[in-house]
């Protein structure tokens, strides 16, 4: 079997779906259907494809010590094309909120508090895990001043993949996925400005000032640390914005949600995966944008994207995306050992990856249930507390 054979893809997807479904049952974790259920289902596949992308890379990395795209257009697409679609989802959902609020008011405080509580708690768990793993790799011997270690932690807080304790390639512990979170936050900090200028949303000057400062900061971070292909990486947000406008048209939704269109969407994806080396060319970019618009409009690809198991997988997609790299690293470094893993045949490698997919599904179901979900549920209360704090602060200033 070739190390980039497509045969393992379906079994691994089925394992991930089955284990997620079973663990969710045991934890009594429910999926709450939303307006865009098919989009939620899409997330689950995208996160699993990123896992498959890095699993293929690991086969060659163990043998060449070079981290790069595998010699397969399909496995190569599973990484950047999945992230591009994640960016489309983000732009689609948040520009939909801006469109809904046109010429009205918008609770910016709630939006940003909810984003912080949605992203940061699990991210802090991930950072802590990275530093613990680095401790084991370096045998808990400090190779640099403690101040440097603190600065590296701060850099990771701002989504900069700094090497820790002089361990080169620290970012590979998370499979180098953190860069995408920096792009996401840069996008979030454009929303207030876009809302005020293009959607006539009443936006307090303080919100514009604060988000403007963070927009400048994250633009600097992207230019300084992730300049390679920066504008190409940003471009998928435009596809999501276009989708946010188009799905409001009844004719577009009716046309796109028809079942006969599903085979054509699969054909478009096949063309992208097999005939183009990168998504950042006009034809593949247009193809995935059309596919995404159809899914956002309600096309569920033969009902697959709205099935319960797929939606549950989508629910834990952030955990899968952020944590799968560490799970792969832990298995190859501490369980199997790099030397032994290097001798594995492709069948053995993918057999271990199949086992890892079950482990990823279990761990990520747990992190969603015990870390992500409680934080999401606290968004309203957290916003209220911050709002009360700011109100008390203003009252104190007035009395003074």
Secondary structure, DSSP 8 states (H G I E B T S, - for coil): --TT-SHHHHHHHHHHHHHHHHHHHHHT------TTHHHHHHHHHHHHHHHHHHHHHHHHHHHH------S-HHHHHHHHHHHHHHHHHHHHHHHHHHHHTTTSB--HHHHHHHHHHHHHHHHHHHHHHHHHHHHHHTTT---S-HHHHHHHHHHHHTT----BTTBTTGGGGGTT-THHHHHHHHHHTTHHHHHHHHS--B--HHHHHHHHHHHHHHHHHHHHH--TTHHHHHHHHHHHHHHHHHTTSHHHHHHHT-GGGHHHHHHHHHHHHHH-S-S-SHHHHHHHHHHHHHHHTT--TTTGGGSHHHHHHHHTHHHHHHHHHHHHHHIIIIII-HHHHHT--HHHHHHHHHHHHHHHHHHHHHHIIIIIHHHHHTHHHHHHHHHHHHHHHHHHHHH-
